[in-house]
Amino acid sequence: MGAAADVPLQPSLNRMRRFGVRPDRELGQNFLIDSNILGVIGRVAELAGEDVVLEIGGGLGVLSEYLAGRAAHVHVVEIDRRLQEALCDALEPFANVTLHWEDAMMIDLGGLQPVPNKVVANLPYGIAAGALLRTVEELPRVQRWVAMVQREVGERLAASPGSRDYGAPSVIAQLACEVQVVRAIARSVFHPAPNVDSVLVSLQRRAGDGAEAGGSPQLRALVAGAFAHRRKTLAGSLTLSGRLPGLSRERVREALQSIGQAADARAERLSAEDFRALARALEL
């Protein structure tokens, strides 16, 4: 009786004990241990039986098994082979899961079959923004993302023009998607408890953004160059960045004026749609 009582009921804690798993801080591992948050994630993701879901960072499988029970297929990407026994234990009952032992920033997203239409994840902090933006660009059939991320990442992606957090990631995300910070996530839902706050963020792809999700490579280069030197004007920063060789400062200033912006405007004053208009004015 005493031994049974000592076994944790929560799946993550149970698997950590059974398989001797210790979180790797270098990999940003903060395992989900509060299963109550799963229902919130499912509702925000609007999971349906026909969905094909990509989960980045399978961890101990608590989110993976929740998704597998509600979607047509789940692709689980995990880099840490030390979690193999625990993750396979979670997924053993499900025939609709493909487990990919790969780096989420290196995996061939275009090769995933069946093709995902949603991304749901508890993202490692170190790759959160990069992983989300990569899937926005490379998975044009994905319509919705729901992810637990560091609060600063979520606020940066959803930031408004002129705010302190607004930057290139904000514009790139908002060119393709409506971005919303849904709610704060308590540190206590993770083990180990992280030293930073987390939020649940959702992205919904804008209508009409298909193969060129978030704009052309030239548009993304324009955004990156515009924010490369934040203390400079947009025209100055873009010229100094070298992201679009041959584009003169004067031409950028003229294009800014043609879309109703000041010639000496800084990048943080322009919305995602302003950047799209600027790219058209520059014939990019």
C-alpha positions in Angstrom: 0.0 0.0 0.0 2.8 2.4 1.0 4.8 1.8 -2.2 1.8 2.4 -4.4 1.0 5.6 -2.6 4.5 6.8 -3.4 4.0 6.6 -7.2 3.1 10.0 -8.6 -0.2 10.1 -10.4 0.8 12.9 -12.8 2.3 11.2 -15.9 5.4 13.4 -16.3 6.4 12.9 -12.6 5.7 9.2 -12.9 7.8 8.8 -16.0 10.7 10.8 -14.5 10.8 8.4 -11.6 10.3 5.2 -13.5 12.9 6.0 -16.2 15.3 8.0 -14.2 14.9 11.2 -16.2 16.7 14.3 -15.1 15.8 17.6 -16.9 18.7 19.0 -19.0 18.8 22.8 -18.4 21.1 23.3 -21.4 18.3 22.0 -23.6 15.8 24.2 -21.8 13.8 21.3 -20.5 11.0 22.3 -18.2 8.6 19.4 -18.3 4.8 19.9 -18.1 3.5 18.4 -14.8 0.1 20.0 -14.5 -2.3 18.1 -16.8 -5.1 20.7 -16.1 -3.5 23.0 -18.7 -4.0 20.5 -21.4 -7.7 21.3 -21.7 -6.8 25.0 -22.1 -4.4 24.2 -24.9 -6.9 21.9 -26.6 -9.6 24.6 -26.6 -7.3 27.3 -27.9 -6.0 25.0 -30.6 -9.5 24.1 -31.6 -8.4 20.5 -32.0 -10.5 18.4 -34.4 -10.5 14.8 -35.3 -9.1 15.5 -38.8 -6.2 17.6 -37.6 -2.6 16.7 -38.3 -0.5 18.3 -35.5 3.2 19.0 -35.2 4.5 19.0 -31.7 8.0 20.4 -31.1 9.6 19.1 -28.0 7.9 15.9 -27.0 9.6 15.8 -23.6 7.9 13.1 -21.4 4.9 12.8 -23.7 2.1 14.3 -21.5 1.1 16.8 -24.3 1.9 14.2 -27.0 -0.6 11.6 -25.7 -3.2 14.3 -25.2 -2.9 15.3 -28.8 -2.7 11.8 -30.1 -6.1 11.0 -28.5 -7.8 13.9 -30.3 -6.1 14.3 -33.7 -5.9 12.2 -36.9 -2.1 12.2 -36.7 0.6 13.8 -34.6 4.3 14.4 -35.5 6.4 14.6 -32.4 9.9 16.1 -32.7 12.3 15.5 -29.9 16.1 15.9 -29.9 17.0 14.2 -26.5 17.5 10.5 -26.9 17.7 10.2 -23.1 13.9 10.6 -23.1 13.3 7.6 -25.5 12.0 5.1 -23.0 9.7 7.7 -21.3 8.4 9.1 -24.6 7.8 5.8 -26.2 6.0 4.6 -23.1 3.6 7.6 -23.5 3.0 7.0 -27.2 2.9 3.2 -27.2 -0.9 3.0 -27.2 -1.2 5.2 -30.3 -0.8 4.2 -33.9 -1.4 7.7 -35.2 2.0 9.2 -34.1 5.2 9.6 -35.9 8.2 10.2 -33.6 11.1 12.2 -35.1 14.4 12.1 -33.2 15.7 15.3 -34.7 16.6 18.9 -34.0 13.5 21.0 -34.5 15.6 23.7 -36.2 17.1 21.2 -38.7 14.3 18.8 -39.5 12.9 18.8 -43.1 9.5 20.3 -42.3 8.5 20.1 -45.9 9.0 16.3 -45.8 6.5 15.7 -43.0 3.7 13.3 -44.2 0.9 13.6 -43.6 1.2 17.4 -43.8 0.5 19.3 -40.6 -2.2 21.9 -40.4 -1.6 22.8 -36.7 1.4 23.3 -34.5 1.0 22.7 -30.7 4.0 22.8 -28.4 5.6 23.4 -25.1 8.6 25.0 -26.7 12.1 25.0 -25.2 12.9 28.6 -24.4 16.1 28.8 -26.5 14.4 28.0 -29.8 10.9 29.2 -29.2 10.8 32.3 -31.5 13.0 30.7 -34.2 10.9 27.5 -34.3 7.6 29.3 -34.5 8.8 31.6 -37.3 10.4 28.7 -39.2 7.1 26.8 -39.2 5.2 29.8 -40.3 7.5 30.2 -43.3 8.0 26.5 -44.2 4.6 25.0 -43.4 2.1 27.1 -45.5 -0.7 24.6 -44.8 -0.5 25.2 -41.0 -3.4 27.5 -40.0 -3.0 27.6 -36.3 -0.3 27.6 -33.7 -0.6 27.3 -29.9 2.6 27.3 -27.8 3.8 27.8 -24.3 6.7 30.2 -24.6 8.8 32.5 -22.4 6.7 35.6 -21.7 9.1 37.9 -23.4 8.9 35.8 -26.6 5.1 35.9 -26.6 4.9 39.6 -26.0 7.5 40.3 -28.7 5.6 38.3 -31.3 2.3 40.1 -30.4 3.8 43.6 -29.9 2.3 46.6 -31.5 4.3 49.2 -33.6 6.0 51.7 -31.4 6.2 49.5 -28.3 9.4 48.5 -26.7 9.0 44.8 -27.6 8.2 45.5 -31.3 10.9 44.3 -33.7 11.7 42.1 -36.7 10.1 38.9 -35.1 6.9 40.9 -34.5 6.7 42.0 -38.1 7.6 38.6 -39.6 5.0 36.8 -37.4 2.3 39.5 -38.0 2.8 39.6 -41.8 1.4 36.0 -41.9 -0.6 35.7 -38.8 -2.9 37.3 -36.2 -0.9 36.9 -33.0 -2.4 36.9 -29.5 -1.0 36.2 -26.0 -3.8 34.1 -24.6 -2.9 33.8 -20.9 -0.1 33.7 -18.4 1.2 30.3 -17.4 2.2 29.7 -13.8 5.7 28.5 -13.2 4.3 25.7 -11.0 3.0 23.8 -14.1 6.6 22.9 -15.0 9.3 20.8 -13.5 11.8 22.2 -12.8 10.0 25.5 -12.3 11.7 27.9 -14.7 13.3 31.2 -13.6 11.2 33.1 -16.1 7.5 33.6 -16.7 5.6 31.8 -19.5 2.6 32.6 -21.6 0.3 30.7 -23.9 0.5 32.3 -27.4 -1.7 31.6 -30.4 -1.2 32.5 -34.0 -3.9 32.2 -36.7 -2.7 32.5 -40.3 -4.2 35.4 -42.2 -6.5 34.5 -45.2 -4.6 34.4 -48.5 -1.1 33.7 -47.0 -0.2 30.4 -48.7 3.1 29.4 -50.3 4.6 32.8 -49.7 3.6 32.8 -46.0 4.6 36.0 -44.4 5.9 37.6 -47.7 8.7 37.0 -50.1 12.4 36.5 -49.1 13.0 40.1 -50.2 10.3 41.3 -47.8 11.8 39.4 -44.9 15.2 40.8 -45.8 13.7 44.3 -45.8 12.3 43.7 -42.3 15.6 42.3 -41.0 17.6 45.1 -42.4 15.3 47.8 -41.2 15.7 46.6 -37.6 19.4 45.7 -37.8 20.4 49.1 -36.3 17.5 50.2 -34.2 19.0 53.6 -33.3 19.3 54.5 -36.9 16.5 55.6 -39.2 14.9 52.8 -41.3 16.7 54.0 -44.4 20.0 54.2 -42.6 19.7 50.9 -40.9 18.7 49.1 -44.2 21.6 50.6 -46.1 24.1 49.7 -43.3 22.8 46.2 -43.0 23.6 45.2 -46.5 20.6 42.9 -46.6 19.4 44.4 -49.9 22.6 45.4 -51.9 22.1 48.2 -54.4 19.3 49.8 -52.5 20.2 53.4 -51.9 19.2 55.4 -48.8 17.6 58.1 -50.9 15.4 55.5 -52.7 14.2 54.1 -49.4 13.4 57.6 -48.1 11.4 58.3 -51.2 9.5 55.0 -50.9 8.7 55.7 -47.3 7.2 59.1 -48.2 5.2 57.5 -51.0 3.4 55.2 -48.5 2.7 58.1 -46.1 5.6 57.7 -43.7 8.2 60.2 -42.8 11.5 59.9 -44.8 13.4 59.6 -41.5 11.0 57.1 -39.9 12.4 54.4 -37.7 11.5 50.8 -38.3 9.5 50.4 -35.1 6.9 53.0 -36.3 5.8 50.8 -39.3 3.2 48.1 -39.0 3.5 44.7 -40.8 1.2 46.0 -43.5 3.4 49.2 -43.8 6.4 47.0 -44.5 4.4 45.1 -47.1 3.5 48.5 -48.8 7.1 49.6 -48.5 8.3 46.4 -50.3 5.8 47.1 -53.1 7.0 50.7 -53.4 10.6 49.5 -53.6 9.5 46.9 -56.2 10.9 44.0 -54.2 
